[in-house]
Amino acid sequence: MKGCKVIILDIPLLFETKMDRWTNPVIVVWVDPKVQIERLISRDGCSEEQARNRINAQLALDWKKSEADIVIDNSGSLDDTKQQFQEVLTKVSEPLTWKERLRSRDGLISVVVCTAVGILLAQKNLL
């Protein structure tokens, strides 16, 4: 992971496991509930009731959508979704603002190192 500008984590239970606290931005791939059921039945060969039970075992996608920083609407074609993904990837690949950099792992390390050097220099000057 070192040296990568963007890391994508595919975590279906992101909110349920409280891992949204450790990711930024949170991107939710949303789909209309009717389409979601149709696709699940088609993909897994399950019944509509089984599909609904599986979906209902998770937090509602509409709630996840409201908590997301970015939403990709997956209700259309695969090409539509790919285009939205490329737009999001371009957006999240842009250089960080100074506030974002400060909150990043690199920014935190810089703050700690600068603080430690400042303390050492202050102590040296006081002695």
MOPAC internal coordinates of N, CA, C and O (Angstrom, degrees):
PM7 1SCF
backbone

  N    0.0000 0     0.00 0     0.00 0    0    0    0
  C    1.4499 1     0.00 0     0.00 0    1    0    0
  C    1.5279 1   111.21 1     0.00 0    2    1    0
  O    1.2310 1   120.42 1   158.87 1    3    2    1
  N    1.3221 1   116.80 1   -21.13 1    3    2    1
  C    1.4586 1   119.50 1  -177.61 1    5    3    2
  C    1.5203 1   109.89 1   -65.13 1    6    5    3
  O    1.2310 1   120.89 1   -48.60 1    7    6    5
  N    1.3008 1   115.90 1   131.40 1    7    6    5
  C    1.4381 1   121.39 1   178.37 1    9    7    6
  C    1.5212 1   114.58 1    92.47 1   10    9    7
  O    1.2310 1   119.76 1   171.49 1   11   10    9
  N    1.3105 1   118.06 1    -8.51 1   11   10    9
  C    1.4613 1   120.67 1   179.13 1   13   11   10
  C    1.5235 1   109.59 1   -84.04 1   14   13   11
  O    1.2310 1   121.14 1   -43.32 1   15   14   13
  N    1.3265 1   115.43 1   136.68 1   15   14   13
  C    1.4617 1   119.39 1   178.71 1   17   15   14
  C    1.5187 1   111.56 1   -79.55 1   18   17   15
  O    1.2310 1   120.62 1   145.73 1   19   18   17
  N    1.3270 1   116.43 1   -34.27 1   19   18   17
  C    1.4646 1   121.30 1  -177.66 1   21   19   18
  C    1.5125 1   108.63 1  -133.06 1   22   21   19
  O    1.2310 1   120.74 1   -47.83 1   23   22   21
  N    1.3095 1   116.18 1   132.17 1   23   22   21
  C    1.4585 1   122.35 1   174.58 1   25   23   22
  C    1.5203 1   106.77 1  -122.44 1   26   25   23
  O    1.2310 1   120.49 1   -54.19 1   27   26   25
  N    1.3178 1   116.67 1   125.81 1   27   26   25
  C    1.4628 1   120.96 1  -179.51 1   29   27   26
  C    1.5138 1   108.37 1  -104.96 1   30   29   27
  O    1.2310 1   121.14 1   -55.54 1   31   30   29
  N    1.3134 1   115.43 1   124.46 1   31   30   29
  C    1.4575 1   121.76 1   177.07 1   33   31   30
  C    1.5199 1   108.28 1  -110.48 1   34   33   31
  O    1.2310 1   120.20 1   -55.23 1   35   34   33
  N    1.3072 1   117.23 1   124.77 1   35   34   33
  C    1.4633 1   122.66 1   178.02 1   37   35   34
  C    1.5196 1   106.88 1   -97.84 1   38   37   35
  O    1.2310 1   120.73 1   -82.06 1   39   38   37
  N    1.3318 1   116.21 1    97.94 1   39   38   37
  C    1.4626 1   121.34 1  -174.94 1   41   39   38
  C    1.5257 1   109.03 1  -126.53 1   42   41   39
  O    1.2310 1   119.95 1   -86.74 1   43   42   41
  N    1.3458 1   117.70 1    93.26 1   43   42   41
  C    1.4654 1   119.95 1  -178.27 1   45   43   42
  C    1.5351 1   113.51 1   -56.70 1   46   45   43
  O    1.2310 1   119.91 1   147.85 1   47   46   45
  N    1.3175 1   117.77 1   -32.15 1   47   46   45
  C    1.4698 1   121.14 1  -178.46 1   49   47   46
  C    1.5322 1   110.98 1  -104.26 1   50   49   47
  O    1.2310 1   120.37 1  -143.30 1   51   50   49
  N    1.3169 1   116.90 1    36.70 1   51   50   49
  C    1.4680 1   122.47 1  -177.23 1   53   51   50
  C    1.5276 1   111.94 1   -54.27 1   54   53   51
  O    1.2310 1   120.44 1   129.84 1   55   54   53
  N    1.3260 1   116.76 1   -50.16 1   55   54   53
  C    1.4676 1   120.24 1  -177.43 1   57   55   54
  C    1.5235 1   111.34 1   -73.85 1   58   57   55
  O    1.2310 1   120.64 1   141.29 1   59   58   57
  N    1.3324 1   116.38 1   -38.71 1   59   58   57
  C    1.4607 1   120.06 1  -178.49 1   61   59   58
  C    1.5270 1   111.72 1   -62.98 1   62   61   59
  O    1.2310 1   120.46 1   146.86 1   63   62   61
  N    1.3320 1   116.73 1   -33.14 1   63   62   61
  C    1.4631 1   121.20 1   179.96 1   65   63   62
  C    1.5308 1   112.64 1   -93.79 1   66   65   63
  O    1.2310 1   120.91 1  -175.47 1   67   66   65
  N    1.3368 1   115.86 1     4.53 1   67   66   65
  C    1.4764 1   123.24 1   178.80 1   69   67   66
  C    1.5317 1   112.68 1    63.09 1   70   69   67
  O    1.2310 1   119.94 1  -159.86 1   71   70   69
  N    1.3226 1   117.72 1    20.14 1   71   70   69
  C    1.4669 1   120.59 1   179.47 1   73   71   70
  C    1.5187 1   112.43 1   -77.87 1   74   73   71
  O    1.2310 1   120.33 1   171.25 1   75   74   73
  N    1.3353 1   116.98 1    -8.75 1   75   74   73
  C    1.4674 1   119.42 1   176.99 1   77   75   74
  C    1.5213 1   111.07 1   -62.68 1   78   77   75
  O    1.2310 1   120.17 1   159.56 1   79   78   77
  N    1.3282 1   117.27 1   -20.44 1   79   78   77
  C    1.4664 1   121.38 1   178.41 1   81   79   78
  C    1.5291 1   111.30 1   -67.68 1   82   81   79
  O    1.2310 1   120.12 1   158.59 1   83   82   81
  N    1.3225 1   117.38 1   -21.41 1   83   82   81
  C    1.4532 1   122.25 1  -173.34 1   85   83   82
  C    1.5284 1   112.90 1  -108.14 1   86   85   83
  O    1.2310 1   120.31 1  -174.93 1   87   86   85
  N    1.3166 1   117.01 1     5.07 1   87   86   85
  C    1.4584 1   120.02 1  -178.47 1   89   87   86
  C    1.5243 1   110.20 1  -123.35 1   90   89   87
  O    1.2310 1   121.46 1   -34.03 1   91   90   89
  N    1.3227 1   114.81 1   145.97 1   91   90   89
  C    1.4528 1   119.89 1   179.19 1   93   91   90
  C    1.5188 1   108.98 1  -157.16 1   94   93   91
  O    1.2310 1   119.52 1   -55.02 1   95   94   93
  N    1.2958 1   118.51 1   124.98 1   95   94   93
  C    1.4587 1   127.45 1    -3.67 1   97   95   94
  C    1.5231 1   110.83 1   -81.04 1   98   97   95
  O    1.2310 1   121.02 1   -18.68 1   99   98   97
  N    1.3173 1   115.66 1   161.32 1   99   98   97
  C    1.4646 1   121.30 1   174.61 1  101   99   98
  C    1.5271 1   106.94 1   -89.72 1  102  101   99
  O    1.2310 1   121.29 1   -58.46 1  103  102  101
  N    1.3165 1   115.13 1   121.54 1  103  102  101
  C    1.4569 1   121.56 1   179.90 1  105  103  102
  C    1.5222 1   107.98 1  -113.27 1  106  105  103
  O    1.2310 1   120.70 1   -55.34 1  107  106  105
  N    1.3134 1   116.27 1   124.66 1  107  106  105
  C    1.4624 1   121.17 1   177.94 1  109  107  106
  C    1.5135 1   108.27 1  -110.13 1  110  109  107
  O    1.2310 1   121.38 1   -49.98 1  111  110  109
  N    1.3332 1   114.97 1   130.02 1  111  110  109
  C    1.4614 1   121.03 1   173.53 1  113  111  110
  C    1.5230 1   105.39 1   -93.92 1  114  113  111
  O    1.2310 1   121.31 1   -72.37 1  115  114  113
  N    1.3267 1   115.10 1   107.63 1  115  114  113
  C    1.4631 1   122.51 1  -173.51 1  117  115  114
  C    1.5204 1   109.97 1  -100.34 1  118  117  115
  O    1.2310 1   121.40 1   -32.98 1  119  118  117
  N    1.3173 1   114.93 1   147.02 1  119  118  117
  C    1.4501 1   120.84 1   175.46 1  121  119  118
  C    1.5284 1   107.92 1  -142.09 1  122  121  119
  O    1.2310 1   120.76 1   -32.45 1  123  122  121
  N    1.3151 1   116.15 1   147.55 1  123  122  121
  C    1.4578 1   121.60 1   176.51 1  125  123  122
  C    1.5319 1   108.55 1   -57.64 1  126  125  123
  O    1.2310 1   119.69 1   -44.88 1  127  126  125
  N    1.3460 1   118.21 1   135.12 1  127  126  125
  C    1.4671 1   120.66 1  -176.64 1  129  127  126
  C    1.5366 1   113.88 1   -53.88 1  130  129  127
  O    1.2310 1   120.16 1   142.38 1  131  130  129
  N    1.3140 1   117.31 1   -37.62 1  131  130  129
  C    1.4722 1   120.17 1   179.49 1  133  131  130
  C    1.5297 1   110.05 1   -64.22 1  134  133  131
  O    1.2310 1   120.66 1   134.39 1  135  134  133
  N    1.3108 1   116.34 1   -45.61 1  135  134  133
  C    1.4653 1   121.31 1   178.46 1  137  135  134
  C    1.5239 1   110.21 1   -64.59 1  138  137  135
  O    1.2310 1   120.36 1   141.42 1  139  138  137
  N    1.3239 1   116.92 1   -38.58 1  139  138  137
  C    1.4642 1   121.61 1   179.52 1  141  139  138
  C    1.5309 1   110.40 1   -59.27 1  142  141  139
  O    1.2310 1   120.27 1   134.97 1  143  142  141
  N    1.3176 1   117.09 1   -45.03 1  143  142  141
  C    1.4632 1   120.98 1   179.70 1  145  143  142
  C    1.5273 1   110.48 1   -65.74 1  146  145  143
  O    1.2310 1   120.48 1   134.42 1  147  146  145
  N    1.3224 1   116.69 1   -45.58 1  147  146  145
  C    1.4704 1   120.45 1   179.34 1  149  147  146
  C    1.5265 1   111.57 1   -58.29 1  150  149  147
  O    1.2310 1   120.78 1   135.93 1  151  150  149
  N    1.3257 1   116.11 1   -44.07 1  151  150  149
  C    1.4647 1   119.88 1  -178.78 1  153  151  150
  C    1.5242 1   111.91 1   -68.25 1  154  153  151
  O    1.2310 1   120.20 1   141.49 1  155  154  153
  N    1.3135 1   117.22 1   -38.51 1  155  154  153
  C    1.4626 1   121.39 1   179.33 1  157  155  154
  C    1.5280 1   110.56 1   -64.95 1  158  157  155
  O    1.2310 1   120.50 1   136.39 1  159  158  157
  N    1.3248 1   116.65 1   -43.61 1  159  158  157
  C    1.4678 1   121.23 1   177.85 1  161  159  158
  C    1.5328 1   109.58 1   -61.81 1  162  161  159
  O    1.2310 1   120.79 1   134.91 1  163  162  161
  N    1.3200 1   116.09 1   -45.09 1  163  162  161
  C    1.4625 1   121.20 1  -178.85 1  165  163  162
  C    1.5290 1   111.53 1   -64.78 1  166  165  163
  O    1.2310 1   120.38 1   136.08 1  167  166  165
  N    1.3299 1   116.89 1   -43.92 1  167  166  165
  C    1.4609 1   121.17 1  -176.08 1  169  167  166
  C    1.5322 1   112.61 1   -71.15 1  170  169  167
  O    1.2310 1   120.90 1   133.68 1  171  170  169
  N    1.3521 1   115.87 1   -46.32 1  171  170  169
  C    1.4599 1   120.20 1  -172.70 1  173  171  170
  C    1.5246 1   114.36 1   -99.13 1  174  173  171
  O    1.2310 1   120.30 1   170.08 1  175  174  173
  N    1.3342 1   117.03 1    -9.92 1  175  174  173
  C    1.4622 1   119.91 1  -178.97 1  177  175  174
  C    1.5148 1   113.14 1    67.01 1  178  177  175
  O    1.2310 1   120.38 1  -151.39 1  179  178  177
  N    1.3099 1   116.88 1    28.61 1  179  178  177
  C    1.4682 1   120.78 1  -179.72 1  181  179  178
  C    1.5256 1   109.90 1   -95.16 1  182  181  179
  O    1.2310 1   121.46 1    -8.92 1  183  182  181
  N    1.3292 1   114.81 1   171.08 1  183  182  181
  C    1.4564 1   119.50 1   177.66 1  185  183  182
  C    1.5272 1   109.60 1   -79.14 1  186  185  183
  O    1.2310 1   121.01 1   -13.53 1  187  186  185
  N    1.3291 1   115.67 1   166.47 1  187  186  185
  C    1.4726 1   119.50 1   178.03 1  189  187  186
  C    1.5248 1   110.08 1   -62.64 1  190  189  187
  O    1.2310 1   120.31 1   140.86 1  191  190  189
  N    1.3197 1   117.01 1   -39.14 1  191  190  189
  C    1.4697 1   120.48 1   179.76 1  193  191  190
  C    1.5318 1   110.74 1   -63.71 1  194  193  191
  O    1.2310 1   120.40 1   136.80 1  195  194  193
  N    1.3279 1   116.85 1   -43.20 1  195  194  193
  C    1.4668 1   120.21 1   178.02 1  197  195  194
  C    1.5297 1   110.74 1   -62.89 1  198  197  195
  O    1.2310 1   121.18 1   138.94 1  199  198  197
  N    1.3261 1   115.35 1   -41.06 1  199  198  197
  C    1.4695 1   119.50 1   179.02 1  201  199  198
  C    1.5254 1   110.35 1   -62.84 1  202  201  199
  O    1.2310 1   120.49 1   134.14 1  203  202  201
  N    1.3318 1   116.67 1   -45.86 1  203  202  201
  C    1.4691 1   120.00 1   179.08 1  205  203  202
  C    1.5268 1   111.29 1   -62.09 1  206  205  203
  O    1.2310 1   120.06 1   138.03 1  207  206  205
  N    1.3267 1   117.50 1   -41.97 1  207  206  205
  C    1.4634 1   121.05 1   179.33 1  209  207  206
  C    1.5255 1   111.12 1   -61.38 1  210  209  207
  O    1.2310 1   120.85 1   138.86 1  211  210  209
  N    1.3182 1   115.98 1   -41.14 1  211  210  209
  C    1.4552 1   120.31 1   179.20 1  213  211  210
  C    1.5202 1   111.67 1   -65.11 1  214  213  211
  O    1.2310 1   121.03 1   136.49 1  215  214  213
  N    1.3178 1   115.63 1   -43.51 1  215  214  213
  C    1.4649 1   120.64 1   179.17 1  217  215  214
  C    1.5220 1   110.58 1   -66.59 1  218  217  215
  O    1.2310 1   120.33 1   138.84 1  219  218  217
  N    1.3266 1   116.97 1   -41.16 1  219  218  217
  C    1.4669 1   121.13 1  -178.33 1  221  219  218
  C    1.5226 1   113.02 1   -70.94 1  222  221  219
  O    1.2310 1   120.17 1   164.84 1  223  222  221
  N    1.3295 1   117.28 1   -15.16 1  223  222  221
  C    1.4689 1   120.47 1   177.83 1  225  223  222
  C    1.5339 1   111.41 1   -75.75 1  226  225  223
  O    1.2310 1   120.81 1   167.11 1  227  226  225
  N    1.3269 1   116.06 1   -12.89 1  227  226  225
  C    1.4633 1   121.27 1   179.31 1  229  227  226
  C    1.5268 1   109.78 1  -107.40 1  230  229  227
  O    1.2310 1   121.14 1   -13.59 1  231  230  229
  N    1.3297 1   115.43 1   166.41 1  231  230  229
  C    1.4571 1   119.61 1   172.86 1  233  231  230
  C    1.5254 1   108.46 1   -63.30 1  234  233  231
  O    1.2310 1   120.38 1   -30.04 1  235  234  233
  N    1.3086 1   116.88 1   149.96 1  235  234  233
  C    1.4704 1   121.65 1  -177.51 1  237  235  234
  C    1.5275 1   110.65 1   -64.12 1  238  237  235
  O    1.2310 1   121.11 1   -42.62 1  239  238  237
  N    1.3326 1   115.49 1   137.38 1  239  238  237
  C    1.4670 1   120.68 1   178.86 1  241  239  238
  C    1.5238 1   111.85 1   -60.27 1  242  241  239
  O    1.2310 1   120.52 1   145.62 1  243  242  241
  N    1.3354 1   116.61 1   -34.38 1  243  242  241
  C    1.4656 1   118.94 1   178.68 1  245  243  242
  C    1.5254 1   110.82 1   -63.86 1  246  245  243
  O    1.2310 1   120.27 1   143.05 1  247  246  245
  N    1.3380 1   117.09 1   -36.95 1  247  246  245
  C    1.4675 1   119.97 1   177.34 1  249  247  246
  C    1.5297 1   109.32 1   -68.19 1  250  249  247
  O    1.2310 1   120.28 1   135.39 1  251  250  249
  N    1.3393 1   117.07 1   -44.61 1  251  250  249
  C    1.4659 1   120.79 1   178.34 1  253  251  250
  C    1.5274 1   110.02 1   -59.25 1  254  253  251
  O    1.2310 1   120.95 1   140.10 1  255  254  253
  N    1.3222 1   115.79 1   -39.90 1  255  254  253
  C    1.4673 1   121.10 1   178.66 1  257  255  254
  C    1.5294 1   110.25 1   -59.67 1  258  257  255
  O    1.2310 1   120.73 1   139.18 1  259  258  257
  N    1.3277 1   116.21 1   -40.82 1  259  258  257
  C    1.4702 1   119.86 1  -178.90 1  261  259  258
  C    1.5303 1   112.18 1   -69.87 1  262  261  259
  O    1.2310 1   120.13 1   157.16 1  263  262  261
  N    1.3219 1   117.36 1   -22.84 1  263  262  261
  C    1.4649 1   121.72 1  -179.13 1  265  263  262
  C    1.5319 1   112.92 1   -92.18 1  266  265  263
  O    1.2310 1   120.44 1   168.54 1  267  266  265
  N    1.3234 1   116.76 1   -11.46 1  267  266  265
  C    1.4586 1   121.45 1  -174.40 1  269  267  266
  C    1.5262 1   112.10 1   -76.50 1  270  269  267
  O    1.2310 1   121.46 1   -26.89 1  271  270  269
  N    1.3164 1   114.82 1   153.11 1  271  270  269
  C    1.4620 1   121.13 1   171.27 1  273  271  270
  C    1.5244 1   110.21 1   -81.78 1  274  273  271
  O    1.2310 1   121.01 1   145.25 1  275  274  273
  N    1.3188 1   115.68 1   -34.75 1  275  274  273
  C    1.4622 1   122.73 1  -179.02 1  277  275  274
  C    1.5230 1   108.02 1  -137.84 1  278  277  275
  O    1.2310 1   120.49 1   -40.06 1  279  278  277
  N    1.3362 1   116.67 1   139.94 1  279  278  277
  C    1.4599 1   121.40 1   178.89 1  281  279  278
  C    1.5253 1   109.23 1  -122.57 1  282  281  279
  O    1.2310 1   121.31 1   -49.06 1  283  282  281
  N    1.3249 1   115.10 1   130.94 1  283  282  281
  C    1.4570 1   121.86 1   171.84 1  285  283  282
  C    1.5250 1   106.34 1  -106.31 1  286  285  283
  O    1.2310 1   120.68 1   -57.64 1  287  286  285
  N    1.3425 1   116.30 1   122.36 1  287  286  285
  C    1.4663 1   121.19 1  -179.91 1  289  287  286
  C    1.5247 1   108.77 1   -86.09 1  290  289  287
  O    1.2310 1   121.09 1   -67.79 1  291  290  289
  N    1.3313 1   115.51 1   112.21 1  291  290  289
  C    1.4619 1   122.37 1  -175.88 1  293  291  290
  C    1.5342 1   111.64 1   -99.19 1  294  293  291
  O    1.2310 1   119.96 1  -159.35 1  295  294  293
  N    1.3332 1   117.68 1    20.65 1  295  294  293
  C    1.4654 1   120.91 1  -177.81 1  297  295  294
  C    1.5220 1   112.43 1   -79.71 1  298  297  295
  O    1.2310 1   120.35 1   160.63 1  299  298  297
  N    1.3261 1   116.94 1   -19.37 1  299  298  297
  C    1.4613 1   120.59 1  -176.81 1  301  299  298
  C    1.5149 1   112.20 1   -91.15 1  302  301  299
  O    1.2310 1   121.48 1    30.28 1  303  302  301
  N    1.3079 1   114.77 1  -149.72 1  303  302  301
  C    1.4646 1   120.85 1  -177.95 1  305  303  302
  C    1.5286 1   110.42 1   -78.38 1  306  305  303
  O    1.2310 1   121.53 1   -13.55 1  307  306  305
  N    1.3075 1   114.68 1   166.45 1  307  306  305
  C    1.4596 1   120.66 1   176.96 1  309  307  306
  C    1.5301 1   110.35 1   -61.73 1  310  309  307
  O    1.2310 1   120.59 1   141.62 1  311  310  309
  N    1.3337 1   116.48 1   -38.38 1  311  310  309
  C    1.4709 1   119.92 1   178.19 1  313  311  310
  C    1.5272 1   111.60 1   -63.74 1  314  313  311
  O    1.2310 1   120.14 1   140.73 1  315  314  313
  N    1.3349 1   117.34 1   -39.27 1  315  314  313
  C    1.4704 1   121.10 1   176.84 1  317  315  314
  C    1.5211 1   110.58 1   -60.89 1  318  317  315
  O    1.2310 1   120.85 1   135.90 1  319  318  317
  N    1.3303 1   115.98 1   -44.10 1  319  318  317
  C    1.4641 1   120.64 1  -179.24 1  321  319  318
  C    1.5218 1   110.55 1   -66.34 1  322  321  319
  O    1.2310 1   120.31 1   138.21 1  323  322  321
  N    1.3239 1   117.02 1   -41.79 1  323  322  321
  C    1.4723 1   120.40 1   178.17 1  325  323  322
  C    1.5258 1   111.15 1   -61.34 1  326  325  323
  O    1.2310 1   120.58 1   139.91 1  327  326  325
  N    1.3315 1   116.50 1   -40.09 1  327  326  325
  C    1.4667 1   120.47 1   179.46 1  329  327  326
  C    1.5297 1   110.24 1   -64.23 1  330  329  327
  O    1.2310 1   120.47 1   135.56 1  331  330  329
  N    1.3396 1   116.71 1   -44.44 1  331  330  329
  C    1.4639 1   119.92 1   178.47 1  333  331  330
  C    1.5310 1   110.43 1   -62.55 1  334  333  331
  O    1.2310 1   120.76 1   139.52 1  335  334  333
  N    1.3305 1   116.15 1   -40.48 1  335  334  333
  C    1.4599 1   119.91 1   178.94 1  337  335  334
  C    1.5310 1   110.59 1   -61.10 1  338  337  335
  O    1.2310 1   120.03 1   135.67 1  339  338  337
  N    1.3214 1   117.56 1   -44.33 1  339  338  337
  C    1.4632 1   120.93 1   179.29 1  341  339  338
  C    1.5290 1   111.23 1   -61.44 1  342  341  339
  O    1.2310 1   120.44 1   141.25 1  343  342  341
  N    1.3396 1   116.76 1   -38.75 1  343  342  341
  C    1.4639 1   120.38 1   177.90 1  345  343  342
  C    1.5257 1   110.75 1   -65.03 1  346  345  343
  O    1.2310 1   120.55 1   137.94 1  347  346  345
  N    1.3238 1   116.55 1   -42.06 1  347  346  345
  C    1.4631 1   120.81 1   178.76 1  349  347  346
  C    1.5226 1   109.96 1   -66.55 1  350  349  347
  O    1.2310 1   120.16 1   137.21 1  351  350  349
  N    1.3258 1   117.29 1   -42.79 1  351  350  349
  C    1.4630 1   120.82 1   179.22 1  353  351  350
  C    1.5274 1   110.85 1   -60.34 1  354  353  351
  O    1.2310 1   120.28 1   138.62 1  355  354  353
  N    1.3197 1   117.07 1   -41.38 1  355  354  353
  C    1.4656 1   120.88 1   176.51 1  357  355  354
  C    1.5252 1   110.45 1   -61.34 1  358  357  355
  O    1.2310 1   121.06 1   135.91 1  359  358  357
  N    1.3335 1   115.58 1   -44.09 1  359  358  357
  C    1.4665 1   120.42 1  -178.68 1  361  359  358
  C    1.5336 1   111.73 1   -63.41 1  362  361  359
  O    1.2310 1   120.15 1   133.70 1  363  362  361
  N    1.3270 1   117.32 1   -46.30 1  363  362  361
  C    1.4666 1   119.43 1  -176.59 1  365  363  362
  C    1.5204 1   112.35 1   -77.90 1  366  365  363
  O    1.2310 1   119.82 1   169.66 1  367  366  365
  N    1.3390 1   117.95 1   -10.34 1  367  366  365
  C    1.4624 1   121.72 1   177.56 1  369  367  366
  C    1.5274 1   112.48 1   -89.40 1  370  369  367
  O    1.2310 1   120.37 1   173.27 1  371  370  369
  N    1.3314 1   116.90 1    -6.73 1  371  370  369
  C    1.4593 1   120.49 1   179.23 1  373  371  370
  C    1.5212 1   110.25 1   -64.94 1  374  373  371
  O    1.2310 1   120.22 1   -25.77 1  375  374  373
  N    1.3271 1   117.18 1   154.23 1  375  374  373
  C    1.4684 1   119.39 1   178.16 1  377  375  374
  C    1.5350 1   111.22 1   -57.33 1  378  377  375
  O    1.2310 1   121.44 1   -33.05 1  379  378  377
  N    1.3250 1   114.86 1   146.95 1  379  378  377
  C    1.4631 1   120.65 1  -179.66 1  381  379  378
  C    1.5261 1   110.95 1   -72.90 1  382  381  379
  O    1.2310 1   120.91 1   -32.19 1  383  382  381
  N    1.3259 1   115.87 1   147.81 1  383  382  381
  C    1.4546 1   119.90 1   170.34 1  385  383  382
  C    1.5290 1   107.03 1   -72.80 1  386  385  383
  O    1.2310 1   119.76 1   -12.48 1  387  386  385
  N    1.3092 1   118.07 1   167.52 1  387  386  385
  C    1.4635 1   119.62 1  -178.67 1  389  387  386
  C    1.5236 1   111.29 1   -63.10 1  390  389  387
  O    1.2310 1   119.91 1   146.62 1  391  390  389
  N    1.3419 1   117.78 1   -33.38 1  391  390  389
  C    1.4709 1   120.38 1   177.80 1  393  391  390
  C    1.5181 1   110.94 1   -68.03 1  394  393  391
  O    1.2310 1   120.64 1   137.21 1  395  394  393
  N    1.3376 1   116.39 1   -42.79 1  395  394  393
  C    1.4669 1   120.10 1   178.68 1  397  395  394
  C    1.5253 1   110.55 1   -65.15 1  398  397  395
  O    1.2310 1   120.42 1   138.80 1  399  398  397
  N    1.3269 1   116.80 1   -41.20 1  399  398  397
  C    1.4674 1   120.60 1   179.16 1  401  399  398
  C    1.5275 1   110.09 1   -62.23 1  402  401  399
  O    1.2310 1   120.34 1   138.63 1  403  402  401
  N    1.3280 1   116.96 1   -41.37 1  403  402  401
  C    1.4564 1   120.72 1   179.80 1  405  403  402
  C    1.5231 1   111.29 1   -62.36 1  406  405  403
  O    1.2310 1   120.43 1   143.30 1  407  406  405
  N    1.3516 1   116.78 1   -36.70 1  407  406  405
  C    1.4654 1   120.83 1   179.59 1  409  407  406
  C    1.5192 1   112.99 1   -81.01 1  410  409  407
  O    1.2310 1   120.14 1   169.58 1  411  410  409
  N    1.3213 1   117.33 1   -10.42 1  411  410  409
  C    1.4566 1   120.69 1  -178.91 1  413  411  410
  C    1.5193 1   110.92 1   -77.57 1  414  413  411
  O    1.2310 1   121.19 1   -11.65 1  415  414  413
  N    1.3287 1   115.32 1   168.35 1  415  414  413
  C    1.4617 1   120.50 1   178.63 1  417  415  414
  C    1.5245 1   110.47 1   -59.84 1  418  417  415
  O    1.2310 1   120.15 1   136.32 1  419  418  417
  N    1.3382 1   117.33 1   -43.68 1  419  418  417
  C    1.4631 1   120.80 1   179.31 1  421  419  418
  C    1.5247 1   111.12 1   -64.17 1  422  421  419
  O    1.2310 1   120.36 1   139.50 1  423  422  421
  N    1.3079 1   116.92 1   -40.50 1  423  422  421
  C    1.4556 1   120.90 1   179.91 1  425  423  422
  C    1.5115 1   111.87 1   -65.67 1  426  425  423
  O    1.2310 1   120.48 1   139.93 1  427  426  425
  N    1.3190 1   116.70 1   -40.07 1  427  426  425
  C    1.4635 1   121.06 1   179.39 1  429  427  426
  C    1.5203 1   110.21 1   -64.81 1  430  429  427
  O    1.2310 1   120.65 1   137.20 1  431  430  429
  N    1.3219 1   116.35 1   -42.80 1  431  430  429
  C    1.4672 1   119.79 1   178.21 1  433  431  430
  C    1.5293 1   109.91 1   -62.08 1  434  433  431
  O    1.2310 1   120.28 1   138.05 1  435  434  433
  N    1.3152 1   117.07 1   -41.95 1  435  434  433
  C    1.4677 1   120.98 1   179.13 1  437  435  434
  C    1.5262 1   110.91 1   -60.90 1  438  437  435
  O    1.2310 1   120.61 1   136.15 1  439  438  437
  N    1.3265 1   116.45 1   -43.85 1  439  438  437
  C    1.4663 1   120.53 1   179.65 1  441  439  438
  C    1.5231 1   110.30 1   -62.25 1  442  441  439
  O    1.2310 1   119.94 1   135.40 1  443  442  441
  N    1.3258 1   117.72 1   -44.60 1  443  442  441
  C    1.4655 1   121.64 1  -179.28 1  445  443  442
  C    1.5236 1   110.34 1   -63.89 1  446  445  443
  O    1.2310 1   120.11 1   134.37 1  447  446  445
  N    1.3303 1   117.40 1   -45.63 1  447  446  445
  C    1.4674 1   121.02 1  -179.70 1  449  447  446
  C    1.5278 1   110.70 1   -63.91 1  450  449  447
  O    1.2310 1   120.33 1   133.90 1  451  450  449
  N    1.3175 1   116.98 1   -46.10 1  451  450  449
  C    1.4775 1   120.08 1  -179.66 1  453  451  450
  C    1.5229 1   111.23 1   -63.37 1  454  453  451
  O    1.2310 1   120.38 1   140.15 1  455  454  453
  N    1.3200 1   116.87 1   -39.85 1  455  454  453
  C    1.4650 1   120.73 1   178.32 1  457  455  454
  C    1.5246 1   110.45 1   -64.45 1  458  457  455
  O    1.2310 1   120.26 1   135.52 1  459  458  457
  N    1.3335 1   117.12 1   -44.48 1  459  458  457
  C    1.4635 1   120.82 1   179.80 1  461  459  458
  C    1.5282 1   110.59 1   -62.68 1  462  461  459
  O    1.2310 1   120.10 1   135.22 1  463  462  461
  N    1.3301 1   117.41 1   -44.78 1  463  462  461
  C    1.4736 1   121.08 1   178.48 1  465  463  462
  C    1.5261 1   110.03 1   -62.72 1  466  465  463
  O    1.2310 1   120.34 1   137.23 1  467  466  465
  N    1.3102 1   116.96 1   -42.77 1  467  466  465
  C    1.4676 1   120.68 1   178.55 1  469  467  466
  C    1.5187 1   112.13 1   -60.76 1  470  469  467
  O    1.2310 1   120.47 1   137.61 1  471  470  469
  N    1.3165 1   116.72 1   -42.39 1  471  470  469
  C    1.4725 1   120.87 1   178.87 1  473  471  470
  C    1.5169 1   109.92 1   -64.96 1  474  473  471
  O    1.2310 1   120.12 1   135.65 1  475  474  473
  N    1.3497 1   117.37 1   -44.35 1  475  474  473
  C    1.4714 1   120.76 1   179.65 1  477  475  474
  C    1.5256 1   111.33 1   -62.13 1  478  477  475
  O    1.2310 1   120.21 1   137.05 1  479  478  477
  N    1.3305 1   117.21 1   -42.95 1  479  478  477
  C    1.4594 1   120.46 1   179.20 1  481  479  478
  C    1.5257 1   111.41 1   -66.37 1  482  481  479
  O    1.2310 1   120.57 1   140.79 1  483  482  481
  N    1.3118 1   116.51 1   -39.21 1  483  482  481
  C    1.4674 1   120.08 1   178.60 1  485  483  482
  C    1.5222 1   110.77 1   -64.03 1  486  485  483
  O    1.2310 1   120.95 1   137.45 1  487  486  485
  N    1.3331 1   115.78 1   -42.55 1  487  486  485
  C    1.4744 1   119.69 1   179.06 1  489  487  486
  C    1.5360 1   110.75 1   -64.66 1  490  489  487
  O    1.2310 1   120.41 1   140.67 1  491  490  489
  N    1.3289 1   116.81 1   -39.33 1  491  490  489
  C    1.4710 1   121.41 1  -179.97 1  493  491  490
  C    1.5166 1   110.46 1   -64.77 1  494  493  491
  O    1.2310 1   120.37 1   140.46 1  495  494  493
  N    1.3220 1   116.91 1   -39.54 1  495  494  493
  C    1.4615 1   121.39 1  -179.38 1  497  495  494
  C    1.5280 1   111.51 1   -72.67 1  498  497  495
  O    1.2310 1   120.12 1   152.67 1  499  498  497
  N    1.3308 1   117.37 1   -27.33 1  499  498  497
  C    1.4555 1   120.54 1   179.25 1  501  499  498
  C    1.5256 1   111.90 1   -78.54 1  502  501  499
  O    1.2310 1   120.01 1   156.77 1  503  502  501
  N    1.3117 1   117.59 1   -23.23 1  503  502  501
  C    1.4623 1   121.30 1  -178.17 1  505  503  502
  C    1.4618 1   111.54 1   -84.49 1  506  505  503
  O    1.2310 1   120.10 1   180.00 1  507  506  505

